[in-house]
Amino acid sequence: MYALRHRCHLGPEVSIGPLSSLTFDDLYVGEGSTIGSECEIDAYSGIEIGSNATIGDRVRLLSRIDLDSTTTWASGIVIGDNAVVPDGSVILPGDRISGQPGKLSAP
């Protein structure tokens, strides 16, 4: 299931696995990147995935989280070129993942 709403750029040869859900206001996926199956991508505050990145199965990329009825935590997510996000990972607002092994920065 793909829910396409606002700004979306999917580069050439991007692959999206079955049962993945994309909800966004601002999503960029670079050339040759792969998004696994059963992923949840909420790009309300923007998500940029570089070229040739690999997003594993059942990964959640959440650029916003409603903390309660009046408070929302929202910030863009950047996943660099050639980065690998392992199966089952949860990436939160403001996270940056480099294409270099072991490089993750949080807000």
C-alpha positions in Angstrom: 0.0 0.0 0.0 1.5 3.4 -1.0 -0.2 6.6 0.2 1.2 9.4 -2.0 0.2 12.9 -0.8 2.4 15.9 -1.4 6.1 16.3 -2.5 7.8 13.0 -3.5 10.9 12.3 -5.5 11.7 8.7 -6.2 15.0 8.4 -8.2 15.6 5.9 -11.0 15.7 2.3 -10.0 14.2 2.8 -6.5 12.7 -0.4 -5.1 9.9 -0.4 -2.5 9.0 -3.8 -0.9 5.5 -5.1 -0.5 3.2 -3.9 2.4 5.3 -0.7 3.0 3.4 2.4 3.9 4.6 5.9 2.7 2.9 9.0 4.2 4.5 12.3 3.6 4.6 16.0 3.0 8.3 15.9 1.9 10.1 12.7 0.8 13.2 12.3 -1.3 14.7 8.9 -2.2 17.9 8.9 -4.3 18.8 6.7 -7.2 19.1 2.9 -6.7 17.9 2.9 -3.1 15.9 0.0 -1.7 13.2 0.1 0.9 12.3 -3.3 2.3 8.9 -4.9 3.0 6.5 -3.9 5.7 8.3 -0.5 6.3 6.5 2.5 7.7 7.7 5.9 6.4 6.1 9.0 7.9 7.8 12.0 6.2 5.6 14.6 7.6 8.6 16.7 8.6 10.8 15.6 5.7 12.9 12.5 5.0 15.8 12.4 2.7 17.3 9.0 1.7 20.5 9.2 -0.4 21.5 7.2 -3.4 22.1 3.4 -3.1 20.8 3.3 0.5 19.3 0.1 1.9 16.4 0.3 4.3 15.8 -3.2 5.8 12.4 -4.9 6.3 10.0 -3.7 9.0 11.9 -0.4 9.5 10.0 2.6 10.9 11.2 6.1 9.8 9.2 8.6 11.9 9.8 12.3 11.3 7.1 13.2 13.8 5.7 11.7 17.0 2.6 12.9 18.8 3.6 12.9 22.4 0.2 13.9 23.7 -2.8 15.8 22.4 -1.0 19.1 22.4 2.7 18.2 21.9 4.4 16.9 18.7 8.0 16.1 18.3 8.9 16.7 14.6 12.2 17.1 12.8 13.5 15.8 9.4 15.5 12.6 9.0 18.5 12.2 6.7 19.9 8.9 5.6 23.1 9.3 3.6 24.3 7.7 0.3 25.2 4.0 0.6 23.8 3.9 4.2 22.3 0.6 5.5 19.4 0.7 8.0 19.1 -2.9 9.6 15.8 -4.8 9.7 13.5 -3.7 12.5 15.1 -0.4 13.2 13.2 2.6 14.4 14.6 6.0 13.2 13.2 9.0 15.2 12.8 12.7 14.3 16.1 14.5 13.8 18.2 11.3 13.3 21.0 11.4 10.7 22.6 8.2 9.4 25.8 8.4 7.4 26.7 6.1 4.6 29.8 5.2 6.7 29.5 2.2 9.1 28.6 3.0 12.7 27.8 6.7 12.1 24.4 7.6 13.7 23.7 11.0 15.2 20.7 11.9 17.2 19.2 15.4 17.9 
